[in-house]
Amino acid sequence: MTRHFLNLGDAGGDALAAMINDAIDRKDARKTWPKGKADTDAPLADHVLAMIFEKSSTRTRVSFDIAIRQLGGTSIVMDSGSMQLGRGETVADTARVLSRMCDAIMIRTDDHGKIEELAANASVPVINGLTDLSHPCQIVADLLSLIEHGKALPGLEVTWLGDGNNVLNSIVEAAGLMKFNVRIGCPDGYDPDQSFVAAAQAAGARISVHRDALEAASNADVIVADTWVSMGQAHADAKMEAMMPFQVNDVIMGQAKTDAVFLHCLPAHRGEEVMPSVIDGPQSLVWDEAENRIHAQKSILRWAFGQI
């Protein structure tokens, strides 16, 4: 059966833990190596990853490219403007063709229904590099970063401040799988997808929504933020005004535990969702988090090919 990674739940909690452990081991084994050198075992030698980008990308594009290289394979990068998908070819036909030519497909797109259609018609693994609904690959890197820095996931108190977006949906999903709690500080009208909240709560995670940022941040182990206005979103001015009380600054970090850490998936807008003193400060893990996209993608790819 073909393994697709559209959401974290496609793998489940045990597999997610195994991915993180694999990522830690592989990262440790190649310290000081050149980034383009393949791992000793090259577990995906001769495999080709097709990468489709319908949204701009820095970290997803580079991390998946480096990931497949380190696993011994190669990648083909496409964007909608340079392939027939952008000229009216159906998602289903694209899936069938790429399945005949490549060993796996990663797509970064808007409508989550598009990736579901791609997976339904592909005979090779399909990986969600981001949709408007979820961003599971980012969260694998986030959890990896937290564990690396001594944070045990069960019982962890994670505070999210800002928009109830795709990244938050995946954090909430992870909470249910890995048994941690999420306090969401956001303005009215910007809550996360309730299906993710309900599933996490049913799995035993405490998920709460707060309209006061200080209350949400109180005694937190982790503070997480993201850009307030995503690519292609309208009504930016009204949204920015609503979000300002949820900016992560020194006062907010002071409400968290003294050993709390800060995460941000980047790109960041200093002075908007986060102040420079926080993102560039000693509690910030954002650069480890960004680098760990490589190691997370490697383990996701290995899981998709049944190696984990």
Salt bridges, closest charged atoms under 4 A:
ASP22 OD1 - ARG26 NE 3.49
ASP22 OD1 - ARG302 NH1 2.61
ASP28 OD1 - LYS31 NZ 3.19
ASP39 OD2 - ARG26 NH1 2.81
ASP39 OD1 - ARG30 NH1 2.63
ASP39 OD2 - LYS298 NZ 2.91
ASP41 OD2 - ARG26 NH2 2.61
GLU54 OE1 - LYS114 NZ 2.84
ASP65 OD1 - ARG69 NE 2.99
ASP93 OD1 - ARG96 NH1 2.80
ASP110 OD1 - LYS114 NZ 3.65
GLU116 OE2 - HIS112 NE2 3.85
ASP132 OD1 - LYS55 NZ 2.76
GLU148 OE2 - LYS27 NZ 2.84
GLU157 OE1 - ARG183 NE 3.48
GLU157 OE2 - ARG206 NH2 2.69
ASP163 OD2 - LYS239 NZ 2.58
ASP188 OD1 - ARG211 NH2 3.52
ASP191 OD1 - ARG211 NH1 2.77
GLU215 OE1 - HIS210 ND1 2.67
ASP221 OD1 - LYS257 NZ 2.89
ASP259 OD2 - LYS151 NZ 3.54
GLU273 OE2 - HIS264 NE2 2.77
ASP280 OD1 - ARG270 NH2 2.86
ASP288 OD2 - HIS149 NE2 2.73
GLU291 OE2 - HIS295 NE2 3.55
